[in-house]
């Protein structure tokens, strides 16, 4: 899943970090905060300008960064010129010119479609797929795990975990009732306000300045504002985006409740019709990398490499990058099979960095994904993964994919897991760690800006803010791409080393930060490197490393 929160408490208290977007802003510092320098700009960004100053006399080698996500707006003004184009494929001829098994894979591949051009938009939670998919195999039966293969034992463990979560919790029922009531109320007040304001879309600020003449208008204004304040939303967030996001979240929670008694619709079986439990069944998908909803992937891609110095909307972290698009993440949980095949596709087609801004709490075929990660390592590909938005310690709470190999138990040397930080002055006063971010001294490697990140949005020339570890990972991917393009002989492991060993510790004024799990903590308690991404320091360290001859 594209890193959305599941806790109703956090969804209601701060929905602004769940993907609301703004298309305009006058605050250029807020748009660029995550790129700025703590010392020069008093803003806790990554000091990207400092990194480029160190590189100004160096020549870059263009590299490919693969984005495994939900799709990308290939026509966006800030992205269309930086898209990877398969040099071995002739567009639109209906042939597999490069004989890689994918017909017309010009920009990459869409693993969520069929040859007729139909695409999967929604998918059920992996928990539900595991429970219903293996129910007949395990339910009510005595299983001697000593007779199972390692893969089958893992499958059984996943099923037991899913089965344990299928009991209906009264708190869930109350949660869904409250969400539906809140949504219904907001929708009614929204109708009144749109009519009286004569505007289809309005912001918090617009509503504050509106002076209703009727009693029902005054009532609706008061009620709507009370919701906005309770949700702690930004002034520029609009009514349309609030209703849309709350509608989506309510449907997600209601579906989660219903799936405990009724198997969800298998959209994959209806459209793709492959065997998702057979990794050798690879003849599916289509070249439509935009897909049904490319917002998330478009935003992620812009952070990494939106065209620099073209006097348009924004500038990505890295120059000299081409984005390879691999659509694998639906509205719902991604499939292990698609992720494994996408990683292999990226590695086989020249990607040097793979960004993976998604995750889930079940992974029945983790071994497929881990084998693909190991394959990517053999091709010297660096993988950057978002740590997740459940404010959990992933040292003790499952979040997949992860760096630990299924077969060996050892961490992958080509893998970086990224938590989300903020700016405790400009963005979230008093908080350096994004409240939603996962953390873990072993499972999370580094923190990078992931709150109120400005980037590209679908629509050709649209831009806006999103928050999540989904946004933090591409900041790291961008810096990794920057290093790999200017120091092309450094290995993936060396780039990982440069990024993590150069991380910035807390400034001298404090040795504690807010802990997303509650209370406070040292950075050493939250991630392996004990600090925050520093682009300048990473580039400076990379410049001292000697290539490793393999």
C-alpha positions, 0 to 999 in steps of 0.5 A: 500500500502507498504508505497510508496510515491505518490508525483512526486516531492519527487519521483524524488528528492530522489528515493533512499528512495523508496526501492532501495536496495544494496546487499553489503557494506563495511561501517559497521557503515552505516549498523548498524547506526540505532542500535547505541548510540548517545553518544557513537557512535555519531550516532542517533540510538536506543542504542540497545547494551545498552538495551541488557546490561540491560537484560544480567542477565534476562531470555527471554520467546520466543514470536510471532510477526506477520508481516502483509505485502506482503510476506516473503522469508521463505528460507532466511538464516537469517530468516528461523530459526526464523519463527513461525510454527503453532504447531497444523498444519501438513504441506502439508496434505491438512487438516485443522488440528487445525480447524481454517478455514485455511488449511495447515497454517504452517507459517501463511496465504496468504489472497491474493490467492486461493486454487489452489495456484494462487496469486494476485500480483497487486491491484488497488488503494482503491480510484478507488475501492471505486469510481467504486464500489459504483458509481451506488449506489450514483452517480447522486442521492440525498442522505439523510445522516440522514437516513443512518447507521453510516457504510453506511454514512462512505461509502458515505463519502468515495465515495464523497471523491473518486469522488472529485478526479476523475477529470483529472488534467492537472498537472497529465498528464504533470507528466506522460508525463515527467516520460515516457520521463525520463524513455525512455531516461534512458533506451536508455542510459542504453543500450549504457552504458551496451554495452560499459561497458560490464556490465549488472549492474553498480553503480553510482561509476562504471559509474563515473570511466568509460572512454567511447571511443565513442561519444555516450558513452560519451553522455550516461554517461553524461546524465545518471549521470545528472539523478543520480545527479538530483535524489540525488541517493546513489553511490552504487545504480545500473542502474538496480534498478533505471530503475526497480523502475522508471518503476514501479512508472511510471506505477503506475502514468499512471494507476492512471490517466487512472483509472479516466476514466476507471475502473481498472482490478479487479485482486481479482475478477479474482483470489480470487473470494470472496466477499470483502464486506462480512467479513463472507466470509473467505474461501479463500487464501492459505498457500503460505506466500512468494507470488509473491514479498516478498521484503518488508515483508522480509526486515521488518521481518529482522529488527524485528528479523533476527537471532542474533549471527549466523555470517550472514548478520545482526542482528535483533532488538529482540532475542527470537522471532518467525515471523508469516507471514500474506500476505495481501499487494499487489502491490497496496492498501490492502483490509480492509477485509484482514487486519481485518481477519489477525489481528484476525488470529494473535491475535487468534494464539498467536502473542504478537506484530503485525507489520503493515507497510502499509497504504492508504488514503481510508478505506471504511470498517474502522469499520472492521479493528477497530473492529479487533484492539479492538479484538487484545486489548482484547487478549493483543496484541500490534499493531505497524503501520507505519505512512506513507510516504507522508510528510503529517500531518495526524492529518488533512490528512487521513491515514488508518489504524489509532488509532481512533476507528470508533464507539467511536472516542477514540484512541486504547490503544494498538496501536503505530504509527511510523514516520521515523527519520534519522541520521543528521551526517551519513545518512542525514546531517542536518536532523533528520526527514526523509523528506518523513515521515508523522507526527502529534501531535495526530496521530503519537506517536513516531519517529524511524530510517527509512532512509537507513535501512539495512536488509534482502532481498529475495534471500536466502542470500541477504541484502540491504537498504530500507527507509520508515516509513515501516522500522521505524515501525519494529524497534519499533516492535523489541523493543516492542518484546524485552520488551515483551519477557524479561518482559512477564507479562507486558501488551500491554498498559504498553509496549506502555507506556514504549516505548513512555514515555522513548523517547529521546528528542532532544539533548541540541544543538537544539530545532528544527528539519526539518519538512517534511511538510516544514520549521522546528518544535519542536518534540512536533509539530511532534508526541505525545511523542515529541521524538525518540525511545530509546531502552535502556531507554524503557527497563529501564522503563519497568523494573520498571513497575509492572504487572497489574492484570486483 
